Amino acid sequence: MEYNVEEVSPVKRKITVTVPAEEATAAIKATVSLYRVNADIKGFRKGKVPSSMVESRYRSQIYQEATQDLVNYQLNEILSELGVAPLSKLDVDTKGDLAKDEEYVYTFSFEVAPAIELPKYTGLKVDEEIPDVAEGEVDAVIERIRDNMTELEDVEEDRQAADGDVTIISFTAFKDGEPFGEIKADNFELPLGQGQALDDFEAIVKKLKAGEEGEDAISFPEDFINTELAGQTVDMKVKLHKIKRKVRPELDKDFAMKAGGFQDVDGLREAIVKSYMQTRVEMAKSAAQKKLLDQLLEGLEFDLPDSMVQEHVDRMIQEYAQNIERQGKSMESTGKTLAGLREEYEPQARDLVRQQLFLLAVSDKEGLIVNPEEVNAYLQEAAVRARQDFEVVRRYYEENNLMFAVKDKLLADQAMDLIYDAAEVNHVPAAAAGADTKAESENKE
């Protein structure tokens, strides 16, 4: 076997392989021998069928299998000799099958990481914000907890429903005197003033006292999420069964205990501050790391493998589709197309690929490695986020050839940590860091 490597581009290789006639013939004969062992042809015992008869009977399968086995073996051998790690699937062009006593030529191509001339990536300087948690933020969290722990009690006074109340109603929609579609419900709980129903619908409810009925016409907007109702005008009959008010818990020890097992409200506040700080410390570090990476990549040019870019675009589109599906929407309802999304996401994908390739080049230079325990820890976290069994997640990653992507991400993370740990980090108040960033931006302009 002989092969020639062609550098199609800085990130693409094409290899032409020439298989000598004798090697092609040997591969065919080897496959014939394998078939001969189990060939079941009338008049002959297994293993005793003449090779010529086996070859004649199973010629198509034998020649295809011989070609595939030989090519697969040579692909691995060539890549090992070259010491390259393809970033994309191999594009193999065999142009037919092997033939006896004939030279066989085939090609395969793939993408590789570009050669990057790394700048000095240690000893850099970067500002990192000092995280803080304002009292008002803690107050807002506590108020949300109080809202979630709100109980309802019946309103005894004789009055109409109002914003802030929770009403228990039954309603039915009519059009031309007949019930319209499935727009009806019994003993439905509707909070008023929270935008959970059309304003016109709430207006009917707010005219009523407990036990009263009301009726009025309401119109659904043209862009209503339910397209069957969009633009329709119906007569809505509503009966108000009960008016309830929200009773929020007092800020006392009982509240703190129910909110999370705390001895008092001060303990709850400390836990909220600690949680915010943990998140913001990580966010501040990530922001500083991004600044370091931007510094290193500024003015650095290298080709990007298109396969990596498209894989990132595919992932973004998939995440977008899953997100709108969770919202009960369809792609058509958003007015977006796959082609439009690809164009929209490609710049972001290219930036991500640039960052990843740079960090992988650093990890390669530093000899960084990822051990199986680190991969398992990553998959364990993924399983927890997805609320799925670890083995199910691990099998999914293996079957979809995602394990290399996981290792590359972990290597890139290690490289980023190395750059950050070797940097001179200047901790500054958030406002100062923002002012520095703004000044740098204005200077560049």
KOLTILO-683654 format. One record per residue (C-alpha): residue in one letter; x, y, z. Coordinates in steps of 0.05 Angstrom, whole numbers, plus 5000, padded with zeros to 4 digits. Layout:
type A	x X	y Y	z Z
...
***
This chain:
type M	x 5000	y 5000	z 5000
type E	x 5023	y 5070	z 4983
type Y	x 4989	y 5135	z 4999
type N	x 4997	y 5209	z 4984
type V	x 4974	y 5264	z 5031
type E	x 4947	y 5328	z 5000
type E	x 4936	y 5391	z 5042
type V	x 4871	y 5417	z 5011
type S	x 4869	y 5473	z 5062
type P	x 4901	y 5487	z 5130
type V	x 4844	y 5447	z 5161
type K	x 4830	y 5395	z 5108
type R	x 4869	y 5334	z 5085
type K	x 4857	y 5288	z 5025
type I	x 4894	y 5222	z 5022
type T	x 4899	y 5180	z 4959
type V	x 4914	y 5107	z 4972
type T	x 4941	y 5059	z 4920
type V	x 4933	y 4984	z 4934
type P	x 4979	y 4940	z 4892
type A	x 4946	y 4885	z 4850
type E	x 4976	y 4829	z 4892
type E	x 4949	y 4860	z 4956
type A	x 4880	y 4868	z 4926
type T	x 4881	y 4795	z 4904
type A	x 4904	y 4772	z 4973
type A	x 4847	y 4809	z 5007
type I	x 4795	y 4777	z 4961
type K	x 4825	y 4707	z 4973
type A	x 4825	y 4718	z 5048
type T	x 4751	y 4735	z 5047
type V	x 4735	y 4675	z 5002
type S	x 4769	y 4631	z 5054
type L	x 4726	y 4659	z 5109
type Y	x 4663	y 4647	z 5068
type R	x 4686	y 4577	z 5051
type V	x 4687	y 4555	z 5124
type N	x 4612	y 4564	z 5131
type A	x 4589	y 4557	z 5059
type D	x 4529	y 4510	z 5054
type I	x 4524	y 4484	z 4983
type K	x 4487	y 4420	z 4965
type G	x 4533	y 4362	z 4950
type F	x 4591	y 4387	z 4993
type R	x 4607	y 4383	z 5066
type K	x 4617	y 4448	z 5104
type G	x 4688	y 4472	z 5095
type K	x 4699	y 4428	z 5034
type V	x 4666	y 4470	z 4980
type P	x 4717	y 4490	z 4926
type S	x 4740	y 4562	z 4932
type S	x 4721	y 4577	z 4860
type M	x 4650	y 4554	z 4873
type V	x 4645	y 4596	z 4937
type E	x 4671	y 4657	z 4901
type S	x 4623	y 4647	z 4843
type R	x 4562	y 4637	z 4889
type Y	x 4576	y 4696	z 4936
type R	x 4617	y 4741	z 4890
type S	x 4581	y 4806	z 4904
type Q	x 4582	y 4799	z 4979
type I	x 4654	y 4774	z 4981
type Y	x 4682	y 4831	z 4939
type Q	x 4643	y 4884	z 4977
type E	x 4665	y 4856	z 5044
type A	x 4737	y 4848	z 5022
type T	x 4739	y 4920	z 5000
type Q	x 4707	y 4946	z 5063
type D	x 4752	y 4905	z 5109
type L	x 4816	y 4925	z 5073
type V	x 4797	y 4999	z 5069
type N	x 4778	y 5001	z 5144
type Y	x 4843	y 4968	z 5163
type Q	x 4884	y 5015	z 5120
type L	x 4848	y 5077	z 5145
type N	x 4867	y 5062	z 5217
type E	x 4938	y 5044	z 5197
type I	x 4948	y 5109	z 5157
type L	x 4918	y 5154	z 5210
type S	x 4962	y 5121	z 5262
type E	x 5024	y 5130	z 5220
type L	x 5007	y 5203	z 5207
type G	x 4991	y 5216	z 5280
type V	x 4931	y 5259	z 5263
type A	x 4864	y 5263	z 5298
type P	x 4807	y 5278	z 5249
type L	x 4757	y 5329	z 5273
type S	x 4704	y 5305	z 5225
type K	x 4678	y 5239	z 5198
type L	x 4721	y 5209	z 5144
type D	x 4694	y 5221	z 5074
type V	x 4714	y 5157	z 5037
type D	x 4709	y 5149	z 4962
type T	x 4722	y 5077	z 4942
type K	x 4695	y 5081	z 4870
type G	x 4675	y 5008	z 4865
type D	x 4703	y 4943	z 4894
type L	x 4769	y 4908	z 4891
type A	x 4785	y 4864	z 4831
type K	x 4835	y 4807	z 4826
type D	x 4902	y 4823	z 4794
type E	x 4884	y 4897	z 4789
type E	x 4912	y 4957	z 4824
type Y	x 4859	y 4992	z 4868
type V	x 4858	y 5067	z 4883
type Y	x 4813	y 5103	z 4932
type T	x 4813	y 5169	z 4969
type F	x 4789	y 5194	z 5036
type S	x 4787	y 5264	z 5066
type F	x 4776	y 5295	z 5134
type E	x 4784	y 5359	z 5173
type V	x 4839	y 5372	z 5225
type A	x 4854	y 5425	z 5276
type P	x 4891	y 5484	z 5246
type A	x 4963	y 5498	z 5266
type I	x 4959	y 5557	z 5313
type E	x 5019	y 5601	z 5329
type L	x 5004	y 5611	z 5403
type P	x 5019	y 5679	z 5434
type K	x 5045	y 5685	z 5505
type Y	x 4986	y 5662	z 5548
type T	x 5014	y 5667	z 5618
type G	x 5026	y 5728	z 5661
type L	x 4968	y 5768	z 5630
type K	x 4931	y 5821	z 5669
type V	x 4856	y 5823	z 5678
type D	x 4805	y 5859	z 5721
type E	x 4754	y 5816	z 5758
type E	x 4693	y 5845	z 5791
type I	x 4683	y 5837	z 5866
type P	x 4614	y 5806	z 5873
type D	x 4563	y 5836	z 5920
type V	x 4492	y 5824	z 5941
type A	x 4447	y 5883	z 5955
type E	x 4397	y 5882	z 6013
type G	x 4342	y 5896	z 5964
type E	x 4357	y 5832	z 5926
type V	x 4352	y 5791	z 5989
type D	x 4287	y 5826	z 6007
type A	x 4259	y 5809	z 5937
type V	x 4276	y 5735	z 5946
type I	x 4243	y 5733	z 6014
type E	x 4181	y 5766	z 5985
type R	x 4178	y 5714	z 5930
type I	x 4183	y 5659	z 5982
type R	x 4126	y 5692	z 6020
type D	x 4085	y 5695	z 5956
type N	x 4097	y 5620	z 5944
type M	x 4075	y 5605	z 6015
type T	x 4013	y 5647	z 6010
type E	x 3948	y 5615	z 6034
type L	x 3878	y 5632	z 6012
type E	x 3819	y 5651	z 6056
type D	x 3747	y 5667	z 6037
type V	x 3727	y 5740	z 6032
type E	x 3667	y 5750	z 6078
type E	x 3650	y 5822	z 6062
type D	x 3598	y 5838	z 6010
type R	x 3639	y 5867	z 5953
type Q	x 3659	y 5858	z 5880
type A	x 3722	y 5820	z 5860
type A	x 3784	y 5863	z 5851
type D	x 3857	y 5859	z 5830
type G	x 3896	y 5817	z 5879
type D	x 3837	y 5770	z 5893
type V	x 3835	y 5698	z 5873
type T	x 3766	y 5680	z 5844
type I	x 3732	y 5613	z 5835
type I	x 3690	y 5617	z 5772
type S	x 3652	y 5577	z 5720
type F	x 3647	y 5603	z 5649
type T	x 3622	y 5585	z 5580
type A	x 3632	y 5619	z 5513
type F	x 3574	y 5627	z 5463
type K	x 3572	y 5648	z 5390
type D	x 3506	y 5660	z 5355
type G	x 3471	y 5630	z 5416
type E	x 3509	y 5564	z 5414
type P	x 3567	y 5540	z 5458
type F	x 3632	y 5557	z 5423
type G	x 3686	y 5505	z 5420
type E	x 3716	y 5481	z 5485
type I	x 3718	y 5549	z 5519
type K	x 3686	y 5530	z 5585
type A	x 3706	y 5509	z 5655
type D	x 3675	y 5496	z 5723
type N	x 3704	y 5519	z 5790
type F	x 3764	y 5550	z 5754
type E	x 3814	y 5587	z 5799
type L	x 3832	y 5655	z 5768
type P	x 3878	y 5705	z 5802
type L	x 3859	y 5776	z 5782
type G	x 3908	y 5830	z 5760
type Q	x 3964	y 5782	z 5741
type G	x 3953	y 5779	z 5666
type Q	x 3930	y 5707	z 5667
type A	x 3867	y 5723	z 5627
type L	x 3846	y 5774	z 5576
type D	x 3830	y 5842	z 5605
type D	x 3759	y 5839	z 5577
type F	x 3748	y 5772	z 5611
type E	x 3774	y 5798	z 5678
type A	x 3729	y 5859	z 5670
type I	x 3668	y 5814	z 5671
type V	x 3691	y 5780	z 5735
type K	x 3707	y 5846	z 5770
type K	x 3634	y 5869	z 5762
type L	x 3610	y 5809	z 5803
type K	x 3600	y 5792	z 5876
type A	x 3603	y 5720	z 5902
type G	x 3542	y 5682	z 5876
type E	x 3528	y 5730	z 5818
type E	x 3530	y 5717	z 5743
type G	x 3551	y 5764	z 5687
type E	x 3556	y 5765	z 5612
type D	x 3592	y 5807	z 5560
type A	x 3625	y 5802	z 5492
type I	x 3700	y 5792	z 5489
type S	x 3746	y 5792	z 5429
type F	x 3809	y 5750	z 5422
type P	x 3869	y 5787	z 5392
type E	x 3892	y 5770	z 5321
type D	x 3958	y 5742	z 5348
type F	x 3925	y 5699	z 5402
type I	x 3966	y 5635	z 5414
type N	x 3906	y 5591	z 5398
type T	x 3898	y 5604	z 5324
type E	x 3826	y 5577	z 5324
type L	x 3806	y 5633	z 5371
type A	x 3850	y 5688	z 5343
type G	x 3806	y 5747	z 5318
type Q	x 3741	y 5715	z 5343
type T	x 3689	y 5752	z 5384
type V	x 3645	y 5712	z 5431
type D	x 3594	y 5722	z 5486
type M	x 3623	y 5700	z 5553
type K	x 3577	y 5679	z 5610
type V	x 3612	y 5678	z 5678
type K	x 3588	y 5657	z 5748
type L	x 3630	y 5678	z 5807
type H	x 3626	y 5625	z 5862
type K	x 3677	y 5652	z 5913
type I	x 3725	y 5709	z 5924
type K	x 3788	y 5692	z 5962
type R	x 3844	y 5736	z 5989
type K	x 3917	y 5719	z 5994
type V	x 3944	y 5715	z 6065
type R	x 4020	y 5720	z 6066
type P	x 4059	y 5691	z 6124
type E	x 4091	y 5737	z 6176
type L	x 4167	y 5745	z 6177
type D	x 4178	y 5703	z 6239
type K	x 4212	y 5639	z 6262
type D	x 4155	y 5595	z 6236
type F	x 4164	y 5626	z 6167
type A	x 4239	y 5615	z 6168
type M	x 4230	y 5542	z 6189
type K	x 4179	y 5528	z 6135
type A	x 4220	y 5564	z 6083
type G	x 4280	y 5518	z 6092
type G	x 4290	y 5494	z 6163
type F	x 4324	y 5558	z 6188
type Q	x 4322	y 5579	z 6261
type D	x 4304	y 5651	z 6245
type V	x 4296	y 5701	z 6188
type D	x 4369	y 5723	z 6195
type G	x 4391	y 5651	z 6181
type L	x 4348	y 5651	z 6118
type R	x 4378	y 5717	z 6095
type E	x 4449	y 5691	z 6106
type A	x 4433	y 5629	z 6064
type I	x 4406	y 5673	z 6008
type V	x 4467	y 5717	z 6009
type K	x 4513	y 5656	z 6008
type S	x 4476	y 5625	z 5949
type Y	x 4479	y 5690	z 5909
type M	x 4553	y 5700	z 5926
type Q	x 4572	y 5629	z 5903
type T	x 4538	y 5641	z 5836
type R	x 4567	y 5711	z 5827
type V	x 4638	y 5690	z 5845
type E	x 4634	y 5639	z 5789
type M	x 4603	y 5689	z 5742
type A	x 4657	y 5741	z 5757
type K	x 4711	y 5689	z 5745
type S	x 4679	y 5667	z 5680
type A	x 4675	y 5740	z 5657
type A	x 4749	y 5750	z 5673
type Q	x 4767	y 5687	z 5636
type K	x 4727	y 5711	z 5576
type K	x 4766	y 5776	z 5576
type L	x 4832	y 5738	z 5578
type L	x 4810	y 5695	z 5520
type D	x 4788	y 5755	z 5480
type Q	x 4856	y 5787	z 5491
type L	x 4891	y 5725	z 5466
type L	x 4847	y 5716	z 5405
type E	x 4848	y 5789	z 5384
type G	x 4884	y 5794	z 5318
type L	x 4898	y 5719	z 5316
type E	x 4875	y 5689	z 5250
type F	x 4868	y 5615	z 5233
type D	x 4821	y 5573	z 5190
type L	x 4761	y 5539	z 5223
type P	x 4739	y 5468	z 5205
type D	x 4670	y 5476	z 5175
type S	x 4646	y 5410	z 5207
type M	x 4658	y 5438	z 5277
type V	x 4622	y 5502	z 5261
type Q	x 4562	y 5465	z 5232
type E	x 4559	y 5418	z 5292
type H	x 4554	y 5478	z 5338
type V	x 4500	y 5509	z 5294
type D	x 4461	y 5443	z 5294
type R	x 4465	y 5442	z 5370
type M	x 4440	y 5513	z 5376
type I	x 4381	y 5499	z 5330
type Q	x 4364	y 5437	z 5369
type E	x 4364	y 5476	z 5435
type Y	x 4321	y 5530	z 5403
type A	x 4271	y 5479	z 5378
type Q	x 4267	y 5445	z 5446
type N	x 4257	y 5512	z 5480
type I	x 4198	y 5534	z 5436
type E	x 4169	y 5464	z 5442
type R	x 4169	y 5470	z 5518
type Q	x 4130	y 5535	z 5508
type G	x 4079	y 5498	z 5467
type K	x 4098	y 5533	z 5403
type S	x 4118	y 5509	z 5334
type M	x 4174	y 5532	z 5289
type E	x 4122	y 5560	z 5241
type S	x 4091	y 5603	z 5296
type T	x 4157	y 5638	z 5308
type G	x 4164	y 5659	z 5236
type K	x 4234	y 5630	z 5233
type T	x 4263	y 5580	z 5184
type L	x 4319	y 5530	z 5190
type A	x 4359	y 5568	z 5138
type G	x 4347	y 5633	z 5175
type L	x 4369	y 5602	z 5241
type R	x 4432	y 5574	z 5210
type E	x 4450	y 5643	z 5185
type E	x 4433	y 5674	z 5252
type Y	x 4474	y 5625	z 5294
type E	x 4535	y 5616	z 5249
type P	x 4574	y 5677	z 5275
type Q	x 4565	y 5655	z 5347
type A	x 4584	y 5584	z 5328
type R	x 4648	y 5608	z 5294
type D	x 4667	y 5647	z 5356
type L	x 4657	y 5585	z 5399
type V	x 4699	y 5542	z 5352
type R	x 4755	y 5594	z 5352
type Q	x 4757	y 5594	z 5428
type Q	x 4755	y 5518	z 5432
type L	x 4810	y 5507	z 5381
type F	x 4855	y 5558	z 5414
type L	x 4846	y 5526	z 5483
type L	x 4857	y 5456	z 5454
type A	x 4922	y 5480	z 5424
type V	x 4943	y 5506	z 5493
type S	x 4923	y 5440	z 5525
type D	x 4963	y 5402	z 5473
type K	x 5025	y 5445	z 5485
type E	x 5018	y 5437	z 5560
type G	x 5007	y 5362	z 5555
type L	x 4941	y 5365	z 5592
type I	x 4900	y 5301	z 5598
type V	x 4830	y 5281	z 5618
type N	x 4821	y 5219	z 5660
type P	x 4759	y 5173	z 5659
type E	x 4738	y 5198	z 5728
type E	x 4732	y 5269	z 5702
type V	x 4690	y 5246	z 5643
type N	x 4644	y 5206	z 5690
type A	x 4637	y 5267	z 5735
type Y	x 4616	y 5310	z 5676
type L	x 4565	y 5258	z 5653
type Q	x 4539	y 5251	z 5724
type E	x 4525	y 5326	z 5726
type A	x 4491	y 5321	z 5658
type A	x 4448	y 5264	z 5684
type V	x 4427	y 5304	z 5745
type R	x 4409	y 5365	z 5702
type A	x 4369	y 5321	z 5655
type R	x 4339	y 5282	z 5713
type Q	x 4359	y 5217	z 5679
type D	x 4397	y 5155	z 5700
type F	x 4472	y 5161	z 5693
type E	x 4478	y 5097	z 5651
type V	x 4425	y 5123	z 5603
type V	x 4462	y 5188	z 5593
type R	x 4530	y 5154	z 5586
type R	x 4502	y 5106	z 5533
type Y	x 4470	y 5164	z 5495
type Y	x 4537	y 5201	z 5492
type E	x 4573	y 5137	z 5469
type E	x 4522	y 5118	z 5416
type N	x 4521	y 5189	z 5388
type N	x 4597	y 5196	z 5385
type L	x 4596	y 5252	z 5436
type M	x 4651	y 5226	z 5482
type F	x 4706	y 5261	z 5442
type A	x 4667	y 5326	z 5448
type V	x 4663	y 5317	z 5524
type K	x 4738	y 5305	z 5529
type D	x 4753	y 5365	z 5485
type K	x 4709	y 5409	z 5529
type L	x 4743	y 5385	z 5592
type L	x 4812	y 5397	z 5561
type A	x 4791	y 5467	z 5540
type D	x 4766	y 5481	z 5610
type Q	x 4833	y 5458	z 5639
type A	x 4870	y 5503	z 5591
type M	x 4827	y 5562	z 5609
type D	x 4839	y 5550	z 5683
type L	x 4914	y 5545	z 5670
type I	x 4913	y 5613	z 5634
type Y	x 4871	y 5644	z 5690
type D	x 4914	y 5616	z 5746
type A	x 4976	y 5643	z 5712
type A	x 4945	y 5713	z 5703
type E	x 4951	y 5774	z 5747
type V	x 4879	y 5783	z 5770
type N	x 4861	y 5851	z 5796
type H	x 4797	y 5850	z 5838
type V	x 4757	y 5914	z 5829
type P	x 4687	y 5938	z 5848
type A	x 4635	y 5922	z 5796
type A	x 4625	y 5995	z 5776
type A	x 4700	y 6004	z 5766
type A	x 4706	y 5942	z 5723
type G	x 4648	y 5966	z 5681
type A	x 4680	y 6035	z 5674
type D	x 4746	y 6004	z 5652
type T	x 4711	y 5962	z 5600
type K	x 4674	y 6023	z 5574
type A	x 4738	y 6063	z 5570
type E	x 4774	y 6008	z 5532
type S	x 4716	y 6004	z 5483
type E	x 4717	y 6080	z 5472
type N	x 4793	y 6080	z 5462
type K	x 4786	y 6026	z 5408
type E	x 4734	y 6067	z 5372
***
